[in-house]
Amino acid sequence: FANAHTSNAKQITKSPDVSYKKTLNANSVPLQIALRKRKYDFGKSDQAVAELLQTLGCMERENLKIDMRELSGKLYLAPLTTLGNLPFRRLCVDFGVEITCSEMGICTNYLNGTSSEWSLLKRHPNEKYFGVQLAGGYPDSMSRAAQIIAENEQIDFIDINCGCPIDLVNEKGGGCSLALRSNKLVEVMKTMSKVIGNTPLTLKLRTGIKEGVYTAHQTISKVVKYCPPQLITLHPRSKYLFQIDFLFCRNFFF
């Protein structure tokens, strides 16, 4: 039996893995320290918030690092809170996934320098297209979190979470509740677009909060008119519904 598992030198044979590749976005400790000491320069975000009332629409963004339309047809692993960590995403990449996204991160936790939140940004080199999902409900905190991540980490896009059903997130204005406040969502998107340079901005939302009360089509129409993101992902469930609502998709989008 042992001969089937040992080499001629009586050593256990092992199938060598691919050569080691250093994890990306893993050296965020200096940023965390700067945030805790309130020493990071958020002048760009502060200016974007100050100019919010002076602008009628969203600035046209050119020369983005990725044209999200070119990713059409590629397999996209959706952000999965408590599940979509780096090892799981790496496994999915081995099975053909080309676009991955971090677990949902709370913008205020990033700004407080919370180590567990910053660890969500770690990226394996095999992740070809990698995005970061942010949750929050206000332009100042969302733009600041987006700015520091876009300026310091290797990411391909930033996704705004408008689909989280967790009460703790919704009570603070994020998740599903942000999609209901479409005016505030537009403000969030305007400020974020100004501070993330050539990084694409995307949006994920549900059909609505209450079952049978659809609001997603109204929210989508408004953000496309006033500050269009580079990609919109629709999760066809309400906050409380477990089954996919294909009827909503058929009635409003096809």
N, C-alpha and C positions, 0 to 999 in steps of 0.2 A: 504493500500500500504506500509506504513512504517513498519508494522509487518514483512514483507517479507525481510526486510533489517536491522532489529535491533534485539538485544539480549533481553533476559527477563529483563535486567536492562535498557532497552531503549537506549542502546549504539549501534552505527553502527558496524555491524560485518565486520571483515576484514579477508581475507584469508592470514594467515601468510606466509611470504616468507621464503626461506631457511635461515639458520643461517648465520650471517654476516661472511664474509671471507675477510681478509685484502688484498688489492690490492698489487701485487708484483711489484718490480722495480719502486717504487714511491718515493724513498728517494735519488734522484740524485743531490740535491742542493749542498752538499759538493764537488761532482765531478765537477759540473759546476763552482764553485768558484775556484777550483784548476786549471781548464782549463783556466779560464779567467786570472788568475795570472801566467800562464805558469809554474805551479809547479808539474804537473803530470809527472811521470817518464816514458818516451817512449823509454827507452834504448833498449828494446827488438825489437821494430819496427825499430829503427834506425839501429840496427845490421842486421836485415833481409834485409833492403834496401841496406846496404853496401855490403852484401854478394851476392847480386842479380847477379852481373856479374861473380861471381866465380862458380856458380852452373850451371850444364848442365841440370838438371831435377828437379822435385819436390821431396821433401823428402817423403818417405812412412810414412803415418800416421797410428798409431795403437791405439787400445783401445779407440775409440771414444765413447762418452757418449750415442750415438744412432747410430744404424746401419740403415741408411735410407731405405735400401732394406726391412727391416722388416715392414715398414710403407706402403708397397704396398697394394692397395685395400682400404685404409682408405680415408675418405672424407677430401679433402684439400681445405681450403678457401684461394684463391689466394690473394696476397697483393693488396689492392684497395686504391689508393691515394684519399684522401678527403672523403672516405666512410668507409674504414676498421678500424674504431677506436674501442676502447675497448667495448663500449656498443653494437655495431653492431656485433662484433666477439662473444661476450657473448651470444647474441640472436641466432647466427648461431650454437654455441655449443649446445644450448638447442634443436636444431633441428637435431643434429647428427654429426656435424663437429668435427673431432678429431685433425686435424692439422691446426693451424692458423699462420698467419704471420703479422707483423706490417705493417703499411703504409710505403711507401718509405721514407727513411731519407737520407738527404744529409750529407756526411761524414764531410765536412768542417763546417757545422752548428753544428754538435756534438762537434767538436774540439774547436769551439768558445764558447762553453758553452751556446748555445741558448736554453732557457727553453722550447719553443714550440717544438723543435726537440726532446729533451730528454723526453718529455711527451709521445711521440710515443711508448716508451718502456714499458709503463705500461701494466701489464699483470694480468688478473683475474685468481685466483687459479683454476677455472674450465677449463682453457685452458690446455689441456693435453700435447700437443706438440706445443711449441711456438717458432717461429723464428723471426729474425730481418732482414729487407731488407735494404741494404746500396747502395747508388748511388755515384759514383765518377769516376774519370778517371786516377788516378795516384797512384803508389804503396805506396808512403810515407803517404799520407793522408788517403787512404783506410786502410792500415795496422794499423795506429794509432787509427782510429775510431774502427776498429774491436778489437784491443787489449783492449782498455778501457771498451768496452761493454762486451767482453767475461770475463774479469777479475772481473767485478763488478755487473753484472746483471744476473738474473736467466733466461737464454734462452737455447734453445735446438739446434738451428742451426743459421747460418748467411747466408743470400742469397745475391748474387751480382746482382744488377739490370742492365741488358743489354737490357731492352725493353722499357724504358721510351721514349715517342716521343716528350716531351716538349723541345722546342728549347733552352730554358735557360739552361737546364741540358746538352743537346747535345753539345752546344757551349763550355762547360767547360770540354768536354771529357767523360762525363758519358752517361748513357742510351744506346740508339741504337748505338751511335757513338763508344762506347767502344767495342762493338761486332765486328765492322768493323776493329778495330785496334787489331787484334788477338795477335800480339806480346806483346802489352801493357797489354792486358787482362791476358795473361799468367804471366806476371811480377806481376800484381796485385794479382793474385791467389797464386803465390808462396810466396809472402811476407805475405799475410793474413794467409796462412796455417801455417806459422812458429810462429805466435804470438797468435793464438786463442786456443792453447792447444788441448783438446780433443773435441772441438766443431766442428761438421760437417760443411763443406762449400758447399753451393749449388749455382746454377746459373740459371738465367731466361733470355731468349732472344727471339727475334722475328725472322721471316724468313729473314728479311733484312730491309733496309731503303726504297729503291725504289720498287714500285710495279712491280712484274715480274722479279726482279733481286734478285735471291736467294743467300744468303751468309751464312745462319745458319749452313748448313751441313759442310761447310769448317771450320767455327769457332769451331764447336763441335769437329770435327776431330782433330784439333790442340790442344785444351785444354785437350782432353782425352789423347792425346799422351804425352804432356809435364807436365801437372799438373791436373790430373782428379779430378773433384769435386765429392762429394758423391751423388749428384742428379742434373739432368739438366731438367728444365721445358721449353718446347717450346710453345710460344704463336704464333700460326700459322697465323699471320697477319704481313704485312709490317708496317712501320712507318705510312704510309698514308692510308692504306687499312682498311676499316671497316668490311668487310666480312672475315670469316674464310677461309683460303686457304687449303681445304682438299686435293687438288691435290698435293700440295707440300709434305704433310705428306705421301701420298700414294707412291709417286715416290721415295722419299729419305729414308724412314724409314720402309716401309712394303714390 
